[in-house]
Amino acid sequence: MKHFDIALIGLGAATMSLAVRLVAQGYPGQVVIIEPREYPSDDRTWCGWRLAEHPFTAQATRTWSTWAVSQAGESVVRGSDRTPYEMLRASAVQSQALDAIATRPDWALLAGRSLQSASSDNQPWTLQLDNGSSIIADRVFDSRPPALTLERPWVWQSFVGRELVGPGLTDDSPVRLMDFLDDEAPLLTFVYELPIAPGRRLIELTRFAPQRPSLSALGAQLDGILADRGLANHAIDREESSHLPMAPIAPYNREGWMRVGTAGGSMRPATGYAFHGIQRWADQCADDLMAGRPPCAPSRRRTMDWLDGVFLESLWRHTPAGSAGKPFVQLFDRTPAEAMVRFLMSRPHISDIAHILRSLPPTPMLRAALAHSRQAMD
Ligand SMILES: Cc1cc2nc3c(=O)[nH]c(=O)nc-3n(C[C@H](O)[C@H](O)[C@H](O)COP(=O)(O)OP(=O)(O)OC[C@H]3O[C@@H](n4cnc5c(N)ncnc54)[C@H](O)[C@@H]3O)c2cc1C
């Protein structure tokens, strides 16, 4: 049985981010990567604010220095030249990662293979694959999606997006982060819009909901919105959809087996952003491996988890239905752009948190804080 120093389970955002760093830094060990899908695929775009450079910076399809949110005709536009909002296509990131991996003939990429089971008598791990073969690895980084049941205040972020190509789609407007709909469905629904290039735009319908809604129903609602805007006949170049868990997933790092990416808790509960948090984890983890230290697991600040719980609890309690976007608009309006961005990207200064708290309506937030604290103690 072939023996590897590291096994990466899945070739997704987290494992690719670690792999490119290990290649760049000349990691001396042997790595095997097990990925069921054939690559490259373009099933998602990774967006977020680039607070720091990362190895995939050059892959950004587009950056924007302004963004907007709106509710019931009230629109707030904010921006920063220093901290752009960036979009990376999964296929571009994958191509860079595959090129890097290909420079290591001592590594193995098992594309089209999936992990079936694993066993360990202490260490190393024996990994059984779907074709009946087995390999051995001293250390495993596992990015397989977690199976979850969410409880209040945590919710699903479900979305369907279509990348449209056609006339009349300009690219000189801000990113529209959240244009809230007057929609009765709990907890809230909004349109997210990336003006990628002249004649090309990604438009997504997103819902934060206690239960995962049907993606085809969400897609039909999106098609109605596109038709209302006269975009029904535009070509759909690409589609993306998913249910993301907006919940604090606990880290798992035992006996040489670490869960990483979404499975390891890299996703920010209140936003669903994960890509840039993954970059920070991968920086530290690669440094640890290069220095021969035990690698760090993804981590989140407890205060941020608590704040996220309070914020989501406030959405559950919001009345009337259909106006839950109001606190978001208020938040973007009253908080300086840089502070807001650091907060959304999980890197707030203490003064940023103070800004955020001052910008939110105090009474509902206080009630939500009490309720969330009670839930946490139960
Ligand atoms: C459509 C979409 C859009 C998103 N947009 C953004 C965004 O704009 N910004 C942001 O920050 N986040 C975004 N996210 C959230 C998050 O960043 C991504 O989900 C990100 O890909 C998570 O990285 P990961 O490494 O945890 O998981 P993934 O990138 O999903 O990688 C997991 C890998 O494990 C593989 N796998 C599954 N089962 C097995 C098995 N049995 N054996 C081996 N491998 C297996 C999968 O094929 C997959 O390649 C988005 C998510 C989706 C789905």
The ligand as an SDF file (V2000), in Angstrom:
LIG
                    3D

 53 58  0  0  0  0  0  0  0  0999 V2000
  -22.2580   27.8320   -5.4050 C   0  0  0  0  0  0  0  0  0  0  0  0
  -21.4610   28.3490   -4.2180 C   0  0  0  0  0  0  0  0  0  0  0  0
  -21.0490   29.6810   -4.1920 C   0  0  0  0  0  0  0  0  0  0  0  0
  -20.3070   30.1430   -3.1070 C   0  0  0  0  0  0  0  0  0  0  0  0
  -19.8960   31.4560   -3.1050 N   0  0  0  0  0  0  0  0  0  0  0  0
  -19.0930   31.8850   -2.1150 C   0  0  0  0  0  0  0  0  0  0  0  0
  -18.5650   33.2000   -2.1470 C   0  0  0  0  0  0  0  0  0  0  0  0
  -18.8710   33.9750   -3.0510 O   0  0  0  0  0  0  0  0  0  0  0  0
  -17.7230   33.5820   -1.1470 N   0  0  0  0  0  0  0  0  0  0  0  0
  -17.3820   32.7430   -0.1270 C   0  0  0  0  0  0  0  0  0  0  0  0
  -16.5820   33.1210    0.7230 O   0  0  0  0  0  0  0  0  0  0  0  0
  -17.9020   31.5130   -0.0640 N   0  0  0  0  0  0  0  0  0  0  0  0
  -18.7490   31.0600   -1.0290 C   0  0  0  0  0  0  0  0  0  0  0  0
  -19.2420   29.7930   -0.9560 N   0  0  0  0  0  0  0  0  0  0  0  0
  -19.0340   29.0410    0.2880 C   0  0  0  0  0  0  0  0  0  0  0  0
  -17.6680   28.3500    0.3900 C   0  0  0  0  0  0  0  0  0  0  0  0
  -16.6130   29.2620    0.1780 O   0  0  0  0  0  0  0  0  0  0  0  0
  -17.5300   27.2340   -0.6050 C   0  0  0  0  0  0  0  0  0  0  0  0
  -18.4980   26.2590   -0.3600 O   0  0  0  0  0  0  0  0  0  0  0  0
  -16.1440   26.5990   -0.5780 C   0  0  0  0  0  0  0  0  0  0  0  0
  -16.0010   25.8500   -1.7630 O   0  0  0  0  0  0  0  0  0  0  0  0
  -15.9340   25.7370    0.6410 C   0  0  0  0  0  0  0  0  0  0  0  0
  -14.6800   25.1290    0.5460 O   0  0  0  0  0  0  0  0  0  0  0  0
  -14.4310   23.6610    1.1010 P   0  0  0  0  0  0  0  0  0  0  0  0
  -13.0280   23.3330    0.8020 O   0  0  0  0  0  0  0  0  0  0  0  0
  -14.9120   23.5680    2.4910 O   0  0  0  0  0  0  0  0  0  0  0  0
  -15.4310   22.7280    0.2990 O   0  0  0  0  0  0  0  0  0  0  0  0
  -15.4900   22.4470   -1.2830 P   0  0  0  0  0  0  0  0  0  0  0  0
  -14.8250   23.5350   -2.0410 O   0  0  0  0  0  0  0  0  0  0  0  0
  -16.9320   22.1580   -1.5750 O   0  0  0  0  0  0  0  0  0  0  0  0
  -14.6420   21.1230   -1.4270 O   0  0  0  0  0  0  0  0  0  0  0  0
  -15.0620   19.8780   -0.8750 C   0  0  0  0  0  0  0  0  0  0  0  0
  -14.5990   18.8030   -1.8410 C   0  0  0  0  0  0  0  0  0  0  0  0
  -14.8020   17.5130   -1.2430 O   0  0  0  0  0  0  0  0  0  0  0  0
  -15.1270   16.6310   -2.3040 C   0  0  0  0  0  0  0  0  0  0  0  0
  -15.7220   15.3890   -1.7700 N   0  0  0  0  0  0  0  0  0  0  0  0
  -17.0120   15.1620   -1.4340 C   0  0  0  0  0  0  0  0  0  0  0  0
  -17.1690   13.8860   -1.0120 N   0  0  0  0  0  0  0  0  0  0  0  0
  -15.9500   13.2930   -1.0850 C   0  0  0  0  0  0  0  0  0  0  0  0
  -15.4550   11.9910   -0.7790 C   0  0  0  0  0  0  0  0  0  0  0  0
  -16.2380   11.0150   -0.3150 N   0  0  0  0  0  0  0  0  0  0  0  0
  -14.1370   11.7460   -0.9900 N   0  0  0  0  0  0  0  0  0  0  0  0
  -13.3050   12.6930   -1.4310 C   0  0  0  0  0  0  0  0  0  0  0  0
  -13.7230   13.9660   -1.7240 N   0  0  0  0  0  0  0  0  0  0  0  0
  -15.0280   14.2520   -1.5470 C   0  0  0  0  0  0  0  0  0  0  0  0
  -16.0510   17.4560   -3.1760 C   0  0  0  0  0  0  0  0  0  0  0  0
  -16.1600   16.9250   -4.4950 O   0  0  0  0  0  0  0  0  0  0  0  0
  -15.3720   18.8220   -3.1530 C   0  0  0  0  0  0  0  0  0  0  0  0
  -14.4850   19.0230   -4.2260 O   0  0  0  0  0  0  0  0  0  0  0  0
  -19.9850   29.2820   -2.0200 C   0  0  0  0  0  0  0  0  0  0  0  0
  -20.4330   27.9690   -2.0620 C   0  0  0  0  0  0  0  0  0  0  0  0
  -21.1490   27.5010   -3.1480 C   0  0  0  0  0  0  0  0  0  0  0  0
  -21.6060   26.0530   -3.1310 C   0  0  0  0  0  0  0  0  0  0  0  0
  1  2  1  0
  2  3  1  0
  2 52  2  0
  3  4  2  0
  4  5  1  0
  4 50  1  0
  5  6  2  0
  6  7  1  0
  6 13  1  0
  7  8  2  0
  7  9  1  0
  9 10  1  0
 10 11  2  0
 10 12  1  0
 12 13  2  0
 13 14  1  0
 14 15  1  0
 14 50  1  0
 15 16  1  0
 16 17  1  0
 16 18  1  0
 18 19  1  0
 18 20  1  0
 20 21  1  0
 20 22  1  0
 22 23  1  0
 23 24  1  0
 24 25  2  0
 24 26  1  0
 24 27  1  0
 27 28  1  0
 28 29  2  0
 28 30  1  0
 28 31  1  0
 31 32  1  0
 32 33  1  0
 33 34  1  0
 33 48  1  0
 34 35  1  0
 35 36  1  0
 35 46  1  0
 36 37  1  0
 36 45  1  0
 37 38  2  0
 38 39  1  0
 39 40  1  0
 39 45  2  0
 40 41  1  0
 40 42  2  0
 42 43  1  0
 43 44  2  0
 44 45  1  0
 46 47  1  0
 46 48  1  0
 48 49  1  0
 50 51  2  0
 51 52  1  0
 52 53  1  0
M  END
$$$$
